[in-house]
Amino acid sequence: MNDPESARKEMERVRWRCRRGLLELDIVLGRFAEQHYAGLDAAQRAAFDALLDMPDNPLWDMIAGRLEAVPNEQHALLDKIREA
């Protein structure tokens, strides 16, 4: 994402994917995307995209700490999301 137009389109895509059926997820994911997404490296962005592919309830359970994340990249990312 070197050029500003690509970065803008990527951020729009991420914002759209952060819109969920659960208000809690909308708030937490949207806040994280706005504050931290631009600073993630490629592996972290891929891990975030994988989280966004999950259904709402299991994703919320992972963020809330009720369900364990499997890939190691997700552990660190979920910690960042919880802090946002």
Rosetta blueprint (number, residue, H / E / L):
1 M L
2 N L
3 D L
4 P H
5 E H
6 S H
7 A H
8 R H
9 K H
10 E H
11 M H
12 E H
13 R H
14 V H
15 R H
16 W H
17 R H
18 C H
19 R L
20 R L
21 G L
22 L L
23 L H
24 E H
25 L H
26 D H
27 I H
28 V H
29 L H
30 G H
31 R H
32 F H
33 A H
34 E H
35 Q H
36 H H
37 Y H
38 A H
39 G H
40 L L
41 D L
42 A H
43 A H
44 Q H
45 R H
46 A H
47 A H
48 F H
49 D H
50 A H
51 L H
52 L H
53 D L
54 M L
55 P L
56 D H
57 N H
58 P H
59 L H
60 W H
61 D H
62 M H
63 I H
64 A H
65 G L
66 R L
67 L L
68 E L
69 A L
70 V L
71 P L
72 N H
73 E H
74 Q H
75 H H
76 A H
77 L H
78 L H
79 D H
80 K H
81 I H
82 R H
83 E H
84 A L
